[in-house]
Amino acid sequence: MKSNWLKFFPPAQWLAEYRADWLRPDIIAGVTLAAYAIPVSLAYAALAGLPPQIGIYGYMLGGIGYVLLGSSRQLAVGPTSAISLMIAATVGVLAAGDAVRYAQIASMAALAVAVLCLIAWIFRLSLLVRLISDSILVGFKAGAGLTIIMTQLPSLFGVAGGGRNFFDRVVTLVGQLGGVHWIVFAIGFVAILLILFGERLLPGRPVGLAVVILSIVVATVFGLPALGIPVTGEIPKGLPSFAMPTFGLLEFDELFPLAAGILLLAYVEGVSAARSFAAKHGYSLDVRQEFLGLGAANLAVSFGHGYPVAGGLSQSAVNDQAGAKTPLALVICSATLAICLLFLTGLLTNLPKAVLAAIVFTAVYKLVDIAALMRMWRISRIDFYAAAIALVSVLILGILQGILLAAIASIFLLLARASQPNVAILGRLPGTGRYADSARHPDVEPLADVIAFRPEASLLYINAETVMETVMARVHIAPDIKLVVCGLSSSPFIDLAGAKMLHDLHGELVSRGIAFQIVGARGQVRDVLQADGLAEKTDSANWTRRMDSLLGDLRND
């Protein structure tokens, strides 16, 4: 019984396997991750419309929570750009201008995410990761990246900005360009250049932290706050106080869409990143356990007055490149951030907000993956259109509605693809006893007086009609046909609608004096056919025995 419980507590496994020579790289990785997290967390908190220290709380507490129940050894958990923007866009409306209520709702959202994670774990809803295809994720990230960049451009230009969606913000920003604060613009532009060139010349180093330190020195020496340059101001010293989030602020129907959207986005992005590192380092990832890891991270954050967190590829790559061997690196990172909160927050007072905007800009511009979009356009137009739907949805509707619409679009695209299966009309390859799809092999010899077809998908309610229409269209143009053969070797599953379609096809062919045979049924498909009487009706049992040699030569081309 004890061992059964230990499998839900991953530290019991990696601590038992811990080696002394892992300690040094874990410490280095933890300190490096903290150096990366400080500027990024400050910037993402500003993006979320929350005080800067709230972002640091997210990294510090989220990492500790994930270590307890997460199964990845390199995944780093903290605020992300997309979730930060989702909070800003949604909580701002719900809080109605009340800053205290705003922070309370953000913490309540983290608790709601934790509760949904537990529910998803109980009901084994790890299929959530399959709701969003890679193509839709590319489009969503591109839309999120463009939206986030547009929210930061006003801070880089020193103007007020505004607008409800991407296009509204573009129009508003263009109208404000006459009031650009050139010193603010120069600070932001130089910060972007330093970060981009620094990351290229010094990969894996805390370039963002170096730029933050440099900007604080410059702002202090030249008295930039006195010139009207916006800065972060005083950041409260000390660790977060712990308390239950405030209940009763929102109705369930107001909070659930936000929490569900965050969970979907956080889980998909986190599991995708965690899988890549698990494959790289040769250990197994428990995707169901990741619900508990994500839930524990958000539970810890909610009690520390933070907002929802997730595992992200960027911070995890920093952790991995710095040499992290186990989640102990996250503990070291949290301890380092705690020291900074206790003793170093005063140094951040003169940090220009334009530098935070520059950090966000350089962190998210890579989300707009033009190369991936062009590759989809060349290889698969349907995937490109899926990505385009997600991209435009985010730009017009926003992050939350965009991710939910992207999930729905994924389901509809899956159904659309399933509804149009390839129905291979088979012919004989010249000089052989082998058979192949005549559409892919134009040189095949047609079968005399016979139509042999092979549906290359499961036969389901959504595609049964398409299969029948395709076959009957061939029958109509070949009036001398005496036999139709249905090969089910490429159909792993059949439902009642699929079986009914075969009954209807049999009846239609018999009324025309055409024999109908089913071959190649295996497993569940054969069981359904026998239970539904199709095997006897078409004499498929005898025909299958006679056709086994033929089926062995049918190519799935």
C-alpha positions as CSV (number, residue, x, y, z in Angstrom):
1,M,0.0,0.0,0.0
2,K,2.9,2.3,0.9
3,S,4.6,1.9,-2.5
4,N,1.3,2.7,-4.2
5,W,1.1,6.0,-2.6
6,L,4.8,6.8,-3.2
7,K,4.2,6.7,-7.0
8,F,2.1,9.9,-6.5
9,F,5.1,11.5,-4.7
10,P,7.8,11.8,-7.4
11,P,10.5,13.2,-4.9
12,A,10.5,9.7,-3.3
13,Q,11.9,8.4,-6.6
14,W,14.4,11.0,-7.6
15,L,15.7,11.6,-4.1
16,A,16.4,7.8,-3.7
17,E,18.4,7.9,-6.9
18,Y,20.2,11.2,-6.1
19,R,23.9,11.3,-6.7
20,A,26.4,13.6,-5.0
21,D,27.8,14.8,-8.3
22,W,24.4,16.2,-9.2
23,L,24.4,18.7,-6.4
24,R,26.7,21.2,-8.0
25,P,24.9,21.4,-11.4
26,D,21.6,21.6,-9.6
27,I,22.8,24.6,-7.5
28,I,24.2,26.3,-10.5
29,A,21.0,25.7,-12.5
30,G,18.9,27.0,-9.6
31,V,20.8,30.2,-9.2
32,T,20.9,30.7,-13.0
33,L,17.1,30.2,-13.2
34,A,16.6,32.7,-10.4
35,A,18.7,35.2,-12.4
36,Y,16.5,34.6,-15.4
37,A,13.3,34.7,-13.4
38,I,13.8,38.0,-11.7
39,P,13.5,40.3,-14.7
40,V,11.0,38.0,-16.5
41,S,8.7,37.7,-13.5
42,L,8.7,41.5,-12.9
43,A,7.8,42.0,-16.6
44,Y,5.1,39.4,-16.6
45,A,3.5,40.8,-13.4
46,A,3.4,44.2,-15.1
47,L,1.8,42.5,-18.2
48,A,-0.8,40.9,-15.9
49,G,-1.6,44.3,-14.3
50,L,-0.3,43.2,-10.9
51,P,2.5,44.6,-8.5
52,P,6.0,43.4,-9.6
53,Q,6.7,41.3,-6.5
54,I,3.6,39.1,-7.4
55,G,5.6,37.7,-10.4
56,I,8.5,36.7,-8.1
57,Y,6.0,35.0,-5.8
58,G,4.9,32.9,-8.8
59,Y,8.3,31.6,-9.5
60,M,9.2,31.0,-5.8
61,L,6.0,29.3,-4.7
62,G,5.1,27.7,-8.0
63,G,8.5,25.9,-8.2
64,I,8.1,24.6,-4.6
65,G,4.6,23.3,-5.3
66,Y,5.6,21.6,-8.6
67,V,8.6,19.9,-7.0
68,L,6.3,18.1,-4.6
69,L,4.1,16.4,-7.2
70,G,5.4,17.1,-10.7
71,S,7.1,14.3,-12.6
72,S,9.4,16.3,-14.9
73,R,13.0,16.8,-13.7
74,Q,13.8,19.9,-15.8
75,L,10.5,21.7,-16.1
76,A,10.5,25.2,-14.6
77,V,7.2,26.7,-13.4
78,G,6.3,30.3,-13.2
79,P,4.3,33.1,-14.7
80,T,4.0,33.0,-18.5
81,S,3.3,35.7,-21.1
82,A,0.1,34.2,-22.4
83,I,-1.4,33.5,-18.9
84,S,-0.3,37.0,-17.8
85,L,-2.2,38.6,-20.7
86,M,-5.2,36.3,-20.1
87,I,-5.4,37.6,-16.5
88,A,-5.1,41.2,-17.6
89,A,-7.8,40.9,-20.2
90,T,-10.3,39.0,-18.1
91,V,-9.7,40.0,-14.5
92,G,-9.6,43.7,-15.4
93,V,-13.3,43.5,-16.5
94,L,-14.3,41.4,-13.5
95,A,-12.6,43.7,-10.9
96,A,-14.3,46.9,-12.2
97,G,-11.3,49.1,-11.5
98,D,-10.7,47.9,-7.9
99,A,-7.0,47.1,-7.5
100,V,-7.5,45.1,-4.3
101,R,-10.3,43.1,-5.8
102,Y,-8.2,42.6,-9.0
103,A,-5.4,40.9,-7.0
104,Q,-7.9,38.8,-5.0
105,I,-9.6,37.5,-8.2
106,A,-6.1,36.7,-9.7
107,S,-5.3,34.6,-6.6
108,M,-8.8,33.0,-6.7
109,A,-8.1,32.0,-10.4
110,A,-5.0,30.2,-9.3
111,L,-7.0,28.3,-6.7
112,A,-9.6,27.4,-9.3
113,V,-6.9,26.1,-11.6
114,A,-5.6,23.9,-8.8
115,V,-9.1,22.5,-8.2
116,L,-9.7,21.8,-11.9
117,C,-6.3,20.1,-12.0
118,L,-7.4,17.7,-9.2
119,I,-10.7,17.0,-11.0
120,A,-8.8,16.4,-14.3
121,W,-6.4,14.0,-12.5
122,I,-9.3,12.1,-10.8
123,F,-11.1,11.6,-14.1
124,R,-7.9,11.0,-16.1
125,L,-8.4,13.9,-18.5
126,S,-4.9,13.9,-19.9
127,L,-6.5,13.7,-23.3
128,L,-6.7,17.5,-22.9
129,V,-3.2,17.6,-24.4
130,R,-4.7,16.2,-27.6
131,L,-7.5,18.8,-27.9
132,I,-5.1,21.3,-29.4
133,S,-3.1,20.1,-32.5
134,D,0.4,21.3,-33.2
135,S,-0.8,23.4,-36.1
136,I,-3.4,25.2,-33.9
137,L,-0.8,25.7,-31.2
138,V,1.5,27.4,-33.7
139,G,-1.3,29.7,-34.7
140,F,-2.3,30.4,-31.1
141,K,1.2,31.2,-30.1
142,A,1.7,33.5,-33.1
143,G,-1.6,35.3,-32.2
144,A,-0.6,35.5,-28.5
145,G,2.9,36.8,-29.4
146,L,1.5,39.5,-31.6
147,T,-1.1,40.5,-29.0
148,I,1.5,40.7,-26.2
149,I,3.9,42.7,-28.3
150,M,1.2,45.2,-29.1
151,T,0.4,45.6,-25.4
152,Q,4.1,46.4,-24.8
153,L,4.7,48.9,-27.6
154,P,3.0,51.8,-25.8
155,S,5.4,51.3,-22.9
156,L,8.3,51.2,-25.3
157,F,7.1,54.5,-27.0
158,G,6.2,56.2,-23.8
159,V,2.5,56.6,-24.7
160,A,-0.7,55.5,-23.0
161,G,-1.9,52.9,-25.5
162,G,-5.3,51.3,-25.1
163,G,-7.8,49.2,-27.1
164,R,-9.8,46.1,-26.6
165,N,-8.1,43.8,-29.1
166,F,-5.0,43.6,-31.4
167,F,-6.4,45.7,-34.2
168,D,-8.0,48.3,-31.8
169,R,-4.6,48.6,-30.1
170,V,-2.9,49.2,-33.5
171,V,-5.3,52.0,-34.4
172,T,-4.9,53.6,-30.9
173,L,-1.1,53.4,-31.0
174,V,-0.8,54.9,-34.4
175,G,-3.0,57.8,-33.3
176,Q,-0.6,58.4,-30.3
177,L,2.7,58.3,-32.2
178,G,2.9,62.0,-32.2
179,G,3.4,62.0,-28.4
180,V,6.3,59.6,-28.3
181,H,8.7,60.1,-25.4
182,W,12.0,59.7,-27.1
183,I,14.1,59.1,-24.0
184,V,11.7,56.2,-23.0
185,F,11.9,54.9,-26.6
186,A,15.7,55.1,-26.6
187,I,15.9,53.1,-23.3
188,G,13.6,50.4,-24.5
189,F,15.2,50.2,-28.0
190,V,18.7,49.9,-26.5
191,A,17.5,47.3,-24.0
192,I,16.1,45.2,-26.8
193,L,19.3,45.4,-28.7
194,L,21.4,44.5,-25.7
195,I,19.2,41.5,-24.9
196,L,19.1,40.2,-28.4
197,F,22.8,40.5,-29.0
198,G,23.6,39.3,-25.5
199,E,21.6,36.1,-25.9
200,R,23.3,35.4,-29.3
201,L,26.8,36.1,-28.0
202,L,26.3,34.6,-24.5
203,P,23.7,31.8,-24.8
204,G,22.6,30.4,-21.5
205,R,23.8,33.4,-19.5
206,P,21.4,35.7,-17.5
207,V,21.6,38.5,-20.0
208,G,18.2,39.9,-19.0
209,L,19.4,40.4,-15.4
210,A,22.5,42.1,-16.6
211,V,20.4,44.6,-18.7
212,V,18.2,45.2,-15.7
213,I,21.2,46.0,-13.4
214,L,22.7,48.2,-16.1
215,S,19.4,50.1,-16.6
216,I,19.0,50.7,-12.9
217,V,22.6,52.1,-12.6
218,V,21.9,54.4,-15.6
219,A,18.6,55.5,-14.3
220,T,20.0,56.3,-10.8
221,V,23.2,58.0,-12.0
222,F,21.3,60.2,-14.5
223,G,18.3,60.8,-12.4
224,L,15.8,59.5,-15.0
225,P,12.8,59.2,-12.6
226,A,13.1,63.0,-12.1
227,L,12.8,63.4,-15.9
228,G,9.4,61.7,-15.9
229,I,10.7,58.3,-17.0
230,P,8.3,55.6,-15.6
231,V,10.0,53.2,-13.1
232,T,8.8,50.3,-11.1
233,G,8.9,52.2,-7.8
234,E,9.3,50.7,-4.4
235,I,8.8,47.0,-4.2
236,P,7.7,45.6,-0.7
237,K,10.5,43.8,1.1
238,G,9.9,40.4,2.6
239,L,8.3,37.1,1.8
240,P,4.6,36.8,0.9
241,S,2.1,36.3,3.7
242,F,0.0,33.2,3.4
243,A,-3.8,33.2,3.5
244,M,-6.8,31.5,1.9
245,P,-7.9,33.3,-1.2
246,T,-11.0,35.4,-0.8
247,F,-14.2,33.5,-1.7
248,G,-17.4,34.9,-2.9
249,L,-15.9,37.5,-5.3
250,L,-17.3,35.9,-8.4
251,E,-20.0,33.5,-9.5
252,F,-18.9,30.1,-10.8
253,D,-19.9,30.9,-14.3
254,E,-17.6,34.0,-14.2
255,L,-14.5,32.2,-12.9
256,F,-14.8,28.8,-14.6
257,P,-14.1,30.0,-18.2
258,L,-10.9,31.8,-17.1
259,A,-9.7,28.8,-15.0
260,A,-10.5,26.3,-17.7
261,G,-8.8,28.3,-20.4
262,I,-5.7,28.7,-18.2
263,L,-5.6,25.0,-17.4
264,L,-5.9,24.0,-21.0
265,L,-3.1,26.3,-22.1
266,A,-0.9,25.6,-19.1
267,Y,-1.3,21.8,-19.4
268,V,-0.7,21.7,-23.1
269,E,2.4,23.9,-23.0
270,G,3.8,22.3,-19.8
271,V,3.4,18.7,-21.0
272,S,4.8,19.6,-24.4
273,A,8.0,21.1,-22.8
274,A,8.2,18.3,-20.2
275,R,8.0,15.6,-22.8
276,S,10.9,17.1,-24.8
277,F,13.2,17.1,-21.7
278,A,12.1,13.6,-20.6
279,A,13.0,12.3,-24.1
280,K,16.3,14.2,-24.0
281,H,17.4,12.8,-20.6
282,G,15.9,9.3,-21.0
283,Y,13.3,9.1,-18.3
284,S,9.5,8.6,-18.4
285,L,7.0,11.4,-17.9
286,D,3.7,10.7,-16.3
287,V,1.3,13.0,-18.1
288,R,-1.5,12.3,-15.7
289,Q,0.8,13.2,-12.7
290,E,1.4,16.5,-14.3
291,F,-2.1,17.5,-13.3
292,L,-1.1,17.1,-9.7
293,G,2.2,19.0,-10.3
294,L,0.5,21.9,-12.0
295,G,-2.3,21.9,-9.3
296,A,0.2,21.9,-6.4
297,A,2.1,24.8,-8.0
298,N,-1.1,26.9,-8.4
299,L,-2.4,26.0,-5.0
300,A,0.9,27.2,-3.4
301,V,0.7,30.4,-5.5
302,S,-2.9,31.1,-4.6
303,F,-2.1,30.9,-0.8
304,G,0.8,33.3,-1.4
305,H,-1.4,36.0,-3.2
306,G,0.0,35.1,-6.6
307,Y,-1.7,34.4,-9.9
308,P,-1.8,31.3,-12.1
309,V,1.5,29.7,-13.2
310,A,2.6,27.1,-15.7
311,G,5.6,25.2,-17.0
312,G,7.1,27.0,-20.0
313,L,9.6,26.0,-22.6
314,S,11.7,29.2,-22.3
315,Q,12.4,29.0,-18.5
316,S,12.7,25.2,-18.7
317,A,15.4,25.6,-21.4
318,V,17.3,27.9,-19.2
319,N,17.1,25.4,-16.3
320,D,18.2,22.5,-18.6
321,Q,21.0,24.4,-20.3
322,A,22.4,25.4,-16.9
323,G,22.7,21.7,-16.1
324,A,19.7,20.9,-13.9
325,K,19.6,17.2,-13.1
326,T,16.6,17.1,-10.7
327,P,13.8,19.3,-9.4
328,L,16.2,20.3,-6.6
329,A,17.2,23.1,-9.0
330,L,13.7,24.6,-8.5
331,V,14.2,24.5,-4.7
332,I,17.5,26.3,-5.1
333,C,15.8,28.9,-7.4
334,S,13.1,29.5,-4.8
335,A,15.6,29.9,-2.0
336,T,17.6,32.4,-4.1
337,L,14.4,34.4,-4.9
338,A,13.5,34.4,-1.2
339,I,16.9,36.0,-0.4
340,C,16.3,38.6,-3.1
341,L,12.8,39.4,-1.6
342,L,14.3,39.8,1.9
343,F,17.3,41.9,1.1
344,L,17.5,43.2,-2.5
345,T,14.1,44.6,-3.5
346,G,15.3,48.2,-2.7
347,L,17.7,48.0,-5.6
348,L,14.8,47.6,-8.1
349,T,13.2,50.9,-7.3
350,N,14.6,52.8,-10.3
351,L,14.1,50.0,-12.9
352,P,12.6,51.7,-16.0
353,K,9.3,50.2,-17.1
354,A,10.5,50.4,-20.7
355,V,13.2,47.8,-19.9
356,L,10.4,45.5,-18.5
357,A,8.6,46.0,-21.8
358,A,11.8,45.2,-23.7
359,I,12.2,41.9,-21.7
360,V,8.6,40.9,-22.6
361,F,9.2,41.8,-26.2
362,T,12.3,39.7,-26.5
363,A,10.7,36.8,-24.7
364,V,7.7,36.6,-26.9
365,Y,8.7,37.6,-30.4
366,K,9.8,34.0,-31.1
367,L,6.3,32.9,-30.6
368,V,5.5,34.2,-34.0
369,D,7.0,31.3,-36.0
370,I,6.8,32.4,-39.6
371,A,8.9,29.5,-40.8
372,A,6.4,27.0,-39.3
373,L,3.5,28.7,-40.9
374,M,5.2,28.7,-44.3
375,R,6.0,25.0,-43.9
376,M,2.4,24.2,-43.2
377,W,1.4,26.3,-46.3
378,R,3.7,24.2,-48.4
379,I,2.9,20.8,-46.9
380,S,-0.6,20.8,-45.6
381,R,-3.1,23.6,-46.3
382,I,-5.6,22.2,-43.8
383,D,-3.1,22.6,-41.0
384,F,-2.2,26.1,-42.2
385,Y,-5.9,27.0,-42.2
386,A,-6.2,25.6,-38.7
387,A,-3.3,27.7,-37.6
388,A,-4.8,30.8,-39.3
389,I,-8.1,30.3,-37.5
390,A,-6.3,30.2,-34.1
391,L,-4.1,33.2,-34.9
392,V,-7.0,35.4,-36.1
393,S,-9.2,34.2,-33.2
394,V,-6.6,35.4,-30.7
395,L,-6.1,38.7,-32.4
396,I,-9.8,39.5,-32.6
397,L,-11.3,37.8,-29.5
398,G,-8.3,37.8,-27.1
399,I,-6.2,35.1,-25.4
400,L,-8.9,33.4,-23.3
401,Q,-11.6,33.2,-26.0
402,G,-8.9,32.4,-28.6
403,I,-7.6,29.3,-26.7
404,L,-11.1,28.0,-26.1
405,L,-12.0,28.6,-29.7
406,A,-8.8,26.9,-30.8
407,A,-9.7,23.8,-28.8
408,I,-13.1,23.7,-30.4
409,A,-11.6,24.3,-33.8
410,S,-9.2,21.3,-33.2
411,I,-12.2,19.1,-32.5
412,F,-14.1,20.2,-35.6
413,L,-11.0,19.8,-37.8
414,L,-10.5,16.3,-36.4
415,L,-14.1,15.5,-37.3
416,A,-13.8,17.1,-40.7
417,R,-10.7,15.0,-41.5
418,A,-12.4,11.9,-40.2
419,S,-15.5,12.6,-42.3
420,Q,-13.5,12.5,-45.6
421,P,-11.4,9.3,-45.4
422,N,-9.5,8.1,-48.4
423,V,-11.4,5.2,-50.1
424,A,-8.8,3.4,-52.1
425,I,-10.1,1.7,-55.3
426,L,-7.8,-1.2,-55.8
427,G,-6.2,-2.5,-59.0
428,R,-3.6,-5.1,-59.8
429,L,0.0,-4.0,-60.2
430,P,1.2,-5.1,-63.7
431,G,3.0,-8.4,-63.8
432,T,2.4,-9.2,-60.1
433,G,-0.2,-10.6,-57.8
434,R,-0.2,-7.5,-55.7
435,Y,-2.9,-4.8,-55.5
436,A,-2.7,-1.1,-54.8
437,D,-4.7,2.2,-54.7
438,S,-5.4,3.2,-58.3
439,A,-5.3,6.9,-57.4
440,R,-1.7,6.6,-56.2
441,H,-0.6,4.1,-58.9
442,P,-2.2,5.1,-62.2
443,D,-0.5,2.2,-63.9
444,V,-2.4,-0.5,-62.0
445,E,-4.7,-2.8,-64.1
446,P,-8.4,-2.5,-63.3
447,L,-10.1,-5.7,-62.1
448,A,-12.5,-7.2,-64.6
449,D,-16.1,-7.0,-63.5
450,V,-15.0,-6.3,-59.9
451,I,-14.7,-3.2,-57.8
452,A,-12.4,-3.7,-54.8
453,F,-12.3,-0.8,-52.3
454,R,-10.5,-0.2,-49.1
455,P,-11.6,2.5,-46.6
456,E,-8.5,3.8,-45.0
457,A,-10.1,4.8,-41.7
458,S,-12.4,3.4,-39.1
459,L,-16.0,3.2,-40.3
460,L,-17.9,5.7,-38.1
461,Y,-21.1,7.6,-38.1
462,I,-19.2,10.7,-39.4
463,N,-17.8,9.1,-42.5
464,A,-20.1,6.1,-43.3
465,E,-22.1,8.1,-45.8
466,T,-19.0,9.4,-47.6
467,V,-17.7,5.8,-48.0
468,M,-21.0,4.6,-49.5
469,E,-21.3,7.6,-51.8
470,T,-17.8,7.0,-53.1
471,V,-18.5,3.3,-53.8
472,M,-21.8,3.9,-55.4
473,A,-20.3,6.6,-57.7
474,R,-17.9,4.0,-59.0
475,V,-20.8,1.5,-59.5
476,H,-22.7,4.0,-61.5
477,I,-19.9,4.5,-64.0
478,A,-19.2,0.8,-64.4
479,P,-22.5,-0.9,-65.3
480,D,-21.1,-4.3,-66.0
481,I,-19.8,-4.9,-62.4
482,K,-20.7,-8.3,-61.0
483,L,-18.9,-8.1,-57.6
484,V,-17.9,-5.5,-55.1
485,V,-15.3,-6.4,-52.5
486,C,-14.9,-4.3,-49.3
487,G,-11.4,-4.7,-47.7
488,L,-11.4,-3.7,-44.1
489,S,-7.7,-4.3,-43.3
490,S,-7.2,-0.6,-42.8
491,S,-10.2,-0.1,-40.6
492,P,-9.4,-0.8,-37.0
493,F,-12.9,0.1,-35.6
494,I,-16.5,0.2,-36.7
495,D,-19.6,1.6,-35.0
496,L,-23.2,0.8,-35.5
497,A,-23.5,3.5,-38.2
498,G,-20.6,2.0,-40.1
499,A,-22.3,-1.5,-39.9
500,K,-25.6,0.0,-41.0
501,M,-23.8,1.6,-44.0
502,L,-22.5,-1.9,-45.0
503,H,-26.0,-3.3,-44.6
504,D,-27.4,-0.5,-46.9
505,L,-24.6,-1.0,-49.4
506,H,-25.3,-4.7,-49.5
507,G,-28.9,-4.1,-50.1
508,E,-28.3,-1.5,-52.8
509,L,-25.9,-3.8,-54.7
510,V,-28.1,-6.9,-54.4
511,S,-31.0,-4.9,-55.9
512,R,-28.7,-4.3,-58.9
513,G,-27.7,-8.0,-59.2
514,I,-24.2,-7.3,-57.8
515,A,-22.6,-9.6,-55.2
516,F,-21.0,-8.0,-52.2
517,Q,-18.2,-9.5,-50.1
518,I,-16.3,-8.2,-47.0
519,V,-12.7,-9.2,-46.5
520,G,-9.9,-8.4,-44.1
521,A,-12.0,-7.7,-41.0
522,R,-9.9,-8.1,-37.9
523,G,-10.5,-7.8,-34.1
524,Q,-13.3,-5.5,-33.0
525,V,-14.5,-5.0,-36.6
526,R,-15.0,-8.7,-37.2
527,D,-16.8,-9.1,-33.9
528,V,-19.3,-6.3,-34.8
529,L,-19.9,-7.7,-38.3
530,Q,-20.6,-11.2,-36.9
531,A,-22.8,-9.8,-34.1
532,D,-24.8,-7.7,-36.7
533,G,-25.3,-10.5,-39.1
534,L,-23.1,-9.1,-41.9
535,A,-20.7,-12.0,-42.0
536,E,-23.6,-14.4,-42.9
537,K,-25.4,-12.0,-45.2
538,T,-22.3,-11.4,-47.4
539,D,-20.8,-14.9,-46.9
540,S,-17.7,-13.1,-45.7
541,A,-16.5,-15.9,-43.6
542,N,-16.0,-18.2,-46.7
543,W,-14.8,-15.3,-48.8
544,T,-12.2,-14.2,-46.2
545,R,-10.7,-17.7,-46.4
546,R,-10.6,-17.5,-50.2
547,M,-9.2,-14.0,-50.2
548,D,-6.5,-14.3,-47.5
549,S,-3.7,-14.7,-50.1
550,L,-5.0,-11.7,-52.0
551,L,-5.1,-9.5,-48.8
552,G,-1.6,-10.4,-48.0
553,D,-0.6,-8.7,-51.2
554,L,-2.8,-5.6,-50.8
555,R,-0.5,-2.6,-50.3
556,N,-1.5,0.3,-48.2
557,D,-0.3,2.8,-50.8
